[in-house]
Amino acid sequence: MRYYISDPHFFHGGLNIKMDMRGFSSVEEMNAYMLEKWNGRVRQNDEVIILGDLSWGNAEQTNELLQKLNGKLYLIEGNHDRFLTNRKFDASRFVWIKPYAELHDRGRKVILCHYPIMCYNGQYHLDREGNPKTWMLYGHVHNTHDERLINAFMEMTQQLVIEDFNGNDRHIPSQMINCFCMYSDYTPLTLDEWIENDRARRKKWTGLPESIRELVTEDDVKI
């Protein structure tokens, strides 16, 4: 089984009281909960692709964490994965570490990047039934105003109509999913689970361009 998750930020205690407002009483409590949710789903032979910002800890702390996490691990580099540049960091727990990757998951192409890519490779590809063949999975923006702006961009994009190569009108596909760990209660999910998770979350999204100003408040924090 293959799972995806983004931005767990192990050891980042500040996220309990600002930005994410995770609400754990301590870093230790947060780490223990995320580890329990991870290992409660992932088995040793499962694959987990981490879409960046795995750990705020130093090299030694991160090395110890990696020995506790189940699964075959793959890392898309995040801007806060500072341990990667430390000589004491042991990368042997990862199958690979990349800034960007493309792979296939049950017949669908998956674009992987820590940062959201608005115009991603394979965006316009559909199957014979008109279903999207490519998904862009990202992280970085957590649940901030940047994510709401991406939601608005997707909504506007999907409403646009273009003429395809056969002269038929069609809407522009935009299949981007924020795999932010808090959206899944810190549990790695399969692609199909993230698709359903994302659809349910976007049903709550009703903002259009004219309402963006109301959604971006002074309380929002930049990444």
C-alpha positions, 0 to 999 in steps of 0.5 A, a space after each residue: 500500500 502507498 500512502 501520502 502525507 505532508 507537513 507533520 513538523 515533528 518537534 515543532 512545538 510552536 505550531 501548537 500555539 500559532 498558525 496551525 493551533 494544533 493544541 497539544 500541551 507539549 512537543 512530546 504529546 504532539 510527537 507521540 500522537 502523530 507517531 501513534 496515528 502513523 504506525 496505526 495505519 502504516 505497516 513495515 512494507 507499506 510506502 509513505 511519501 512525505 511531501 516535505 517538512 517532516 521534522 523541525 528537529 535536529 539531525 539526532 532527533 530526526 534520526 531517532 524519529 525515523 527509526 520509530 516510523 513504520 514503512 518504506 519512506 520517501 521524502 519530497 524536500 520541504 523548506 523546513 527540513 533543515 536536518 538534510 544539510 547536517 552531516 550527522 543526518 542518516 538518510 538510510 531510512 529513505 528510499 529516495 529524497 527529491 525536491 520533485 517527483 512524478 510517479 504512477 499510482 494505480 493507473 494515475 499519474 501523480 505529481 509530487 512537490 512540497 509547493 503547490 504547482 498551479 499548472 502541472 505536468 499532465 493537467 489536461 489528461 483525461 481517461 475515456 470517461 472524462 476522469 482526470 488521469 493526473 493529480 498534483 499533491 502538495 503541502 507547504 501552505 498548511 490551512 492558511 490563506 494561501 490554501 484558500 487562494 489555491 481553492 479559489 484558483 482551482 474553482 475559477 480554473 474549473 469553470 473556464 471552458 476551452 476548445 479541445 483538439 477535436 473542436 469540443 468545448 471542455 472545462 479545464 481540469 485542476 486536480 490539486 490536493 493539499 495533503 496537510 497532515 491535520 486534514 487527515 488527523 495526522 494519518 497517512 492516506 492513500 491517493 483514493 482516500 486523499 481524493 475523497 478527503 479533499 472532495 469532502 473538504 471542498 464542499 465546504 468551500 464556497 468562496 469566489 474571487 469577490 469574497 477572497 478579501 473577506 477570507 484573508 484576514 490579519 490573523 493569517 500567517 505567512 509560511 
